[in-house]
Amino acid sequence: MDNLIGIHAIGPITDRNRQQVAVRRRTRRQEVIDNREPGPKCLHCDKTIQLAISKGPAKVRHLMQHARWALNIFPFSCSVCGFANKSPTPIKAHIKKEHNDVGAIIDKTLDEPYLAMTIEMTKKYFPDFIPMIDRYHEICVNNRTSGFKRSSIIQPKRQTNQTLSAPEVSSSRSQSQFDEWSDFDFSGIGSLNGFETTNEELFQEPMPSDVSDFPTTSSAFAVEDSDLPAGAPELLQSILGVTREQSDMNITKVDPILMPQPDVQMITSSSYEAKTFKLPIQASQSPRDSQKDEIVMLKQEIERMRRENLRVSLLLGQSQAKKSLYKTENKALKNELAALRKEMARVVQID
């Protein structure tokens, strides 16, 4: 209850409170502006340029944007009709007004010769920032998004989940490790067990040529008849005889004539067709050709949408014209009807 009373005592925020907060914010902002260091002065127009508080590329882009106005080049253009300007803002308004927001802005500020001309003009107007401008130019030439990033971002950490059998060749060090393991000689491993082997013999698994090569008895389990109890040798011989007969039945070869033959008519029938694997046509194209085809398809789609928007706008224009004509005719008919009513009233009064 005390908390509710306290909240009620404070009361809601009034317009006076909002005005006081706005005044304090404006005062604080003006103090920051007054205490800020003066920006560089352009040698072309003698104006002081207020740079961004951030470091690096933002300042250079701000200086280049100011120097671009002194050049007679238009790096920004419309992708539909080619309308060009020095700033992207008019291009955006042009696309929204003329093409019903169907199109894109083509930016050539980082392409030659626009980049070199802008860099030279910027260094000429702002000589104090030449080292920073040169660094920015080098970054743009090397096709890097930002040269002011940390080295850990530009050069990512090498992966550690590498195996000895197939190391990932991601750097010169891993390549050297792969070469060392590929030249390793396994011939000395066999001498550890008392016999010599080569690399080929080491990885070959010995397989018997025939079932008869398998040993039927082992010296480790051989026993004498004198060691067995009475009647045991006959029982053992009978068991071994049964097992030998079963093994002979298992390895008996079947006559090829008695084996079931496949239906030749079914295989050689006309309904059987050999199916060949064909690669898609896109697989033989290079990435550059596929990118060109995609660009052509996008241009065709943009042109189709532009024609559709033009047709819709014409239909809307015709409907608006018909609507205005209908309103005009309706108004004229109403005026004629009012005049006829007045005439009828006058005739009735005369009669």
C-alpha positions in Angstrom: 0.0 0.0 0.0 2.9 2.4 0.8 4.4 1.7 -2.6 1.1 2.5 -4.3 0.9 5.8 -2.4 4.4 6.6 -3.3 3.8 6.0 -7.0 0.6 8.0 -6.9 2.5 10.8 -5.2 5.1 11.0 -8.0 2.4 11.4 -10.6 2.5 10.9 -14.3 5.0 12.5 -16.6 3.6 15.9 -17.7 4.4 18.1 -20.7 6.5 20.2 -18.4 8.7 17.2 -17.6 9.1 16.4 -21.2 10.2 19.9 -22.0 12.8 19.9 -19.3 14.2 16.6 -20.5 14.4 17.9 -24.1 16.1 21.1 -22.9 18.7 19.1 -21.0 19.4 16.9 -24.0 19.8 19.9 -26.3 22.1 21.5 -23.8 24.2 18.4 -23.5 24.4 17.9 -27.2 25.4 21.5 -27.8 28.2 21.2 -25.1 29.6 18.1 -26.9 29.6 20.0 -30.2 31.3 23.1 -28.7 34.0 21.0 -27.0 34.7 18.9 -30.1 37.9 19.6 -31.9 37.6 21.5 -35.1 37.6 19.4 -38.3 39.9 19.7 -41.3 39.5 22.5 -43.7 39.0 21.9 -47.4 41.6 23.6 -49.6 39.1 23.8 -52.5 36.1 25.5 -50.9 37.6 26.7 -47.6 34.9 24.9 -45.6 35.5 23.1 -42.3 34.5 19.4 -42.5 33.1 17.9 -39.4 34.3 14.2 -39.4 32.7 11.3 -37.7 33.9 10.4 -34.2 34.8 6.8 -35.3 38.2 5.9 -36.6 39.6 4.7 -39.9 37.5 4.2 -43.0 34.5 6.3 -41.9 36.6 9.4 -41.9 38.2 8.6 -45.2 34.8 7.9 -46.8 33.5 11.2 -45.4 36.4 13.1 -47.0 36.0 11.3 -50.3 32.3 12.1 -50.3 33.1 15.8 -49.9 35.8 15.7 -52.6 33.6 13.9 -55.0 31.4 16.9 -55.5 34.3 18.8 -57.1 34.7 16.1 -59.7 32.6 15.9 -62.9 31.9 12.2 -62.5 28.7 10.3 -61.6 29.6 6.9 -60.0 26.0 6.1 -59.0 23.5 5.1 -61.7 20.1 3.4 -62.1 20.2 -0.3 -63.2 17.0 0.1 -65.4 17.6 3.3 -67.4 21.2 4.3 -66.6 20.3 7.6 -64.9 23.5 8.8 -63.1 24.2 11.1 -60.2 27.0 11.9 -57.7 24.9 10.8 -54.8 22.8 7.6 -54.3 19.9 9.5 -52.8 18.6 11.0 -56.1 18.9 7.6 -57.7 16.8 6.0 -55.0 14.1 8.7 -55.4 14.3 8.2 -59.2 13.7 4.5 -59.0 10.8 4.9 -56.7 9.1 7.5 -58.9 9.9 6.5 -62.4 10.2 2.7 -62.1 7.7 2.0 -59.2 10.6 1.0 -56.9 11.7 -1.8 -59.4 15.5 -1.5 -59.8 18.8 -1.2 -58.0 21.5 1.4 -57.5 24.8 0.6 -59.3 27.7 1.8 -57.1 31.0 2.3 -59.0 32.8 4.3 -56.3 35.3 1.5 -55.7 35.9 0.9 -59.5 38.5 2.5 -61.7 38.9 5.2 -62.8 36.5 6.6 -60.2 38.4 5.4 -57.2 41.8 6.7 -58.4 40.4 10.1 -59.3 38.6 10.5 -56.0 41.6 9.4 -54.0 43.9 12.0 -55.8 41.4 14.8 -55.3 40.9 13.9 -51.7 44.7 13.9 -51.0 44.9 17.2 -52.8 42.2 18.9 -50.7 43.1 17.2 -47.4 46.9 16.7 -47.3 47.0 16.0 -43.5 45.1 12.7 -44.1 47.4 11.3 -46.9 48.7 8.3 -44.9 45.2 7.2 -43.9 43.9 7.8 -47.5 46.7 5.7 -49.0 46.0 2.9 -46.6 42.3 3.0 -47.5 43.2 2.9 -51.2 45.5 -0.1 -50.7 42.6 -1.9 -48.9 40.2 -1.2 -51.8 42.7 -2.3 -54.4 43.2 -5.7 -52.6 39.4 -6.2 -52.6 39.2 -6.4 -48.8 36.1 -5.1 -47.1 37.9 -3.4 -44.2 41.7 -3.2 -43.6 41.2 -1.8 -40.1 40.1 -5.2 -38.8 42.1 -7.2 -36.4 44.6 -9.7 -37.7 42.7 -12.5 -36.1 39.7 -11.7 -38.3 41.7 -11.3 -41.5 43.7 -14.5 -40.9 41.4 -17.0 -39.2 42.8 -19.6 -36.9 43.8 -22.9 -38.6 41.5 -25.8 -37.8 42.8 -28.3 -35.3 40.6 -31.3 -36.2 43.1 -32.7 -38.6 44.0 -36.4 -39.0 47.3 -37.9 -39.8 45.9 -40.0 -42.7 44.4 -37.1 -44.5 45.6 -33.7 -43.2 43.8 -30.6 -44.4 46.1 -28.7 -46.7 45.2 -25.2 -45.5 48.6 -23.8 -45.1 52.3 -24.4 -46.0 52.9 -26.1 -42.7 50.2 -28.7 -43.2 51.4 -29.2 -46.7 54.9 -30.0 -45.4 53.4 -32.4 -42.9 51.5 -34.2 -45.6 54.7 -34.5 -47.7 56.6 -36.0 -44.8 53.9 -38.6 -44.1 53.6 -39.5 -47.7 57.3 -40.3 -47.9 57.4 -42.5 -44.8 58.9 -46.0 -45.3 57.1 -48.9 -43.7 59.6 -51.5 -44.7 61.3 -51.6 -41.3 58.2 -52.6 -39.4 58.4 -56.2 -40.4 61.9 -56.7 -39.0 60.5 -56.2 -35.5 58.9 -59.6 -35.6 61.9 -61.3 -37.1 61.0 -61.3 -40.8 61.5 -58.8 -43.6 58.5 -57.3 -45.5 58.0 -54.6 -48.0 55.4 -51.9 -48.2 53.3 -53.9 -50.6 53.5 -57.1 -48.6 52.7 -55.3 -45.4 49.2 -54.1 -46.6 48.4 -57.3 -48.4 46.1 -59.7 -46.5 47.0 -63.4 -47.1 44.1 -65.3 -48.5 44.1 -69.1 -49.1 43.9 -70.2 -52.7 41.6 -73.1 -51.8 39.6 -74.5 -48.9 41.8 -77.5 -48.8 44.7 -75.3 -47.8 43.2 -74.8 -44.3 44.7 -77.2 -41.7 42.4 -79.9 -40.5 44.3 -80.6 -37.4 46.6 -78.6 -35.2 49.6 -79.8 -33.3 48.6 -77.8 -30.3 45.5 -80.0 -29.9 46.9 -83.4 -31.0 46.4 -86.2 -28.5 47.6 -89.8 -28.3 45.2 -92.7 -28.2 46.9 -94.0 -25.0 45.9 -90.8 -23.2 42.2 -91.3 -23.9 39.9 -93.6 -21.8 38.6 -96.9 -23.2 36.2 -96.4 -26.1 37.1 -92.8 -26.6 39.2 -93.3 -29.8 36.3 -94.9 -31.7 33.9 -92.2 -30.6 36.3 -89.5 -31.6 36.9 -91.1 -35.0 33.2 -91.3 -35.6 32.7 -87.6 -34.7 35.6 -86.6 -37.0 34.2 -88.6 -39.8 30.8 -87.0 -39.6 32.3 -83.5 -39.6 34.5 -84.4 -42.5 31.6 -85.6 -44.6 29.6 -82.4 -43.8 32.6 -80.3 -44.9 32.9 -82.3 -48.1 29.3 -81.7 -48.9 29.6 -78.0 -48.3 32.6 -77.6 -50.6 31.3 -79.9 -53.3 31.1 -78.0 -56.6 27.8 -77.9 -58.5 27.8 -78.9 -62.1 27.2 -75.8 -64.3 24.8 -77.8 -66.5 22.6 -78.5 -63.4 22.6 -74.9 -62.2 19.4 -72.8 -63.0 20.0 -70.8 -66.1 18.5 -67.2 -66.4 15.7 -66.5 -68.8 17.5 -65.4 -72.0 14.3 -64.3 -73.7 13.6 -62.0 -70.8 17.0 -60.4 -71.1 17.1 -60.1 -74.9 13.6 -58.9 -75.2 12.9 -55.6 -77.0 11.5 -54.1 -73.9 15.0 -54.0 -72.3 16.7 -50.7 -72.9 20.2 -49.7 -71.7 20.0 -46.6 -69.6 22.9 -44.2 -69.8 23.7 -41.6 -67.3 23.8 -38.0 -68.7 25.2 -35.0 -66.9 23.0 -31.9 -66.8 23.9 -29.1 -69.2 24.6 -26.8 -66.3 27.4 -28.9 -65.0 29.6 -28.1 -68.0 29.2 -24.4 -67.6 31.8 -22.4 -65.8 30.8 -20.2 -62.7 31.3 -17.1 -64.8 29.0 -18.2 -67.6 26.3 -19.3 -65.0 26.6 -15.9 -63.4 26.2 -14.1 -66.8 23.1 -16.2 -67.5 21.7 -15.3 -64.1 22.3 -11.6 -64.8 20.5 -11.9 -68.1 17.6 -13.6 -66.5 17.4 -11.0 -63.8 17.4 -8.2 -66.5 14.6 -9.9 -68.4 12.6 -10.3 -65.2 13.1 -6.6 -64.4 12.0 -5.6 -67.9 8.9 -7.9 -67.7 8.0 -6.3 -64.3 8.5 -2.8 -65.8 6.2 -3.6 -68.7 3.6 -5.0 -66.3 3.8 -2.0 -64.0 3.4 0.3 -67.1 0.3 -1.7 -68.3 -1.3 -1.5 -64.8 -0.6 2.3 -64.6 -2.2 2.8 -68.0 -5.2 0.8 -66.9 -5.5 2.8 -63.8 -5.1 6.0 -65.8 -7.9 5.0 -68.1 -10.1 4.1 -65.2 -9.4 7.5 -63.6 -10.2 9.2 -66.9 -13.5 7.3 -67.2 -14.4 8.1 -63.6 -13.8 11.8 -64.1 -15.8 11.7 -67.4 -18.6 10.0 -65.6 -18.6 12.6 -62.8 -18.7 15.4 -65.4 -21.6 13.9 -67.3 -23.5 13.1 -64.1 -23.0 16.7 -63.0 -24.3 18.0 -66.4 -27.3 15.7 -66.2 -28.1 16.9 -62.7 -27.9 20.5 -63.8 -30.2 19.8 -66.8 -32.7 18.0 -64.4 -32.6 21.0 -62.0 -33.3 23.4 -64.9 -36.2 21.2 -66.1 -37.7 21.1 -62.6 -37.6 24.9 -62.4 -39.2 25.2 -65.8 -41.9 22.8 -64.9 -42.6 24.8 -61.7 -42.8 28.0 -63.7 -45.2 26.4 -66.2 -47.4 25.1 -63.4 -47.6 28.5 -61.8 -48.6 30.1 -65.1 -51.4 27.6 -65.6 
